[in-house]
Every structure is written in structure tokens, then in C-alpha cells.
Amino acid sequence: MLKVIFTDDNIEAEVEHGANLRDVAMKEGSSIPFGCEQGICGTCLVSVPEGLDHLSKKEEQEEETLEAMGAEDNQRLACQCHAEGDVTIEGAL
């Protein structure tokens, strides 16, 4: 089991390898907002202070949205990420 920590909500969840962060956030009651859930709107932009390399690779749509938003290197769209190791998430908006 992997650990996903949502610091803004003081939530620590144990998840299976490959768990989608959107699904984990919704199940655990995180305050991360979601809009389109397809990596287009940028509503679920989060910062990843620990474990950035433990998230799935960025797909083309996420890369385009992050670039258009001027996101920092440690920011991802929660709806597009899958946990591949322990990770800590903070709200970015």
C-alpha cells in the first residue's frame, strides 16, 4: 500500500499502486476542487512538495494545460495523476 497525504485537509490515505488522485481525494473528502476531470480546466491544480517522482507520467493534455496555466515544475493536475509511490499533495489555488 502507498500513502497519499493531503496536507491542507490533514488527510493521510493508504491506496493501491496506480490509484487516481481524483478518486482518492473524493473518497477521503479532500477540499481539492474538480471541474472537467479531463485535464483541461485546471481546477484541480495541486502542488507536490514530496513524491513528485512517484506520480504517473504527464500525458499530452495535462502538459498543455499546465503550460497554458504557467504552472510551476512541482504542480500537477490531480485528475490526471496516478500514485506510484508515497506522495504529499497541497492545494495550489
N, C-alpha and C positions, 0 to 999 in steps of 0.2 A: 504494500500500500504506500501511496505517496501522500505528502502533506501539502495542502494549499492553504495559505494564510491570507485573510483579508484584513489588513491592519486597521482600516477605517471603521470596521464593524466588530473588531475583536473576535473574529471567527477563525477557527482552525478546523479544517475538514480533512479527513482521510479519504482518498479517492483511488480508483483504479488507474493504472497506466493508460494514457490516452483519453482521460476524461476531458470533456469540453468545459472550459472555464465558465461559459454562459450557463450551462446546465448546473454546474456546481454552485455558482453564485445564486441562481434562482432557488435551488433546493435548500441552500443554507440560509436564505433570507438576507443576502448581501444587499447593500444600498447601491450597487453599480446599476446605472440605468441602461436599458436596452431599447433600441429603436427598430431598425430594419432587420437586424440579426443576420445580415449578409455581407458585412464588411464594407458597406457603402456610406452610411450616415455618420459614423464616427462617434456616436453617442456613448459607446462603451469603452472609450479610450481610458486605459489604465497605465500607471507606471509600475515597473517591475524592479524594485530595489535589490531583490535577491532571487536568483534562479532563472534569469533571462535565458540562459542557455539550456534550461530544462523545459522550454516550450517548443511546440512544433514549429517547423519552418514556415516563414511567411509565404503565403500564396500571392499571386499577382494582384488580385483585387485589394487585399489588405495593404500591400506595399504602395499601391496607387493612392489609396485613401490616406494612409499615414503621411505620404509625401505631400499631398494636397493640403493636409492639416498643419504641416510644418512640425510634425511630431518629433520628439527627441528620440535618441537611439534606444533608450530604455523603456519606450512606450509601445504598447500593443493594443489591438482591439480584442477585448475579452471574448467576443462572439466567435472569433476566428482561431483562438488558441486551444491547444490540447496539451495537458500536463504530461511530461515525460520524465519528471523528477520533481523534487520539492521546490516550491515557488512561493514568493511573497508578493502580494498584489496591493497596490494603493490606488485610490481614485485619483484621476488626473484633472477632472473638470471641477 
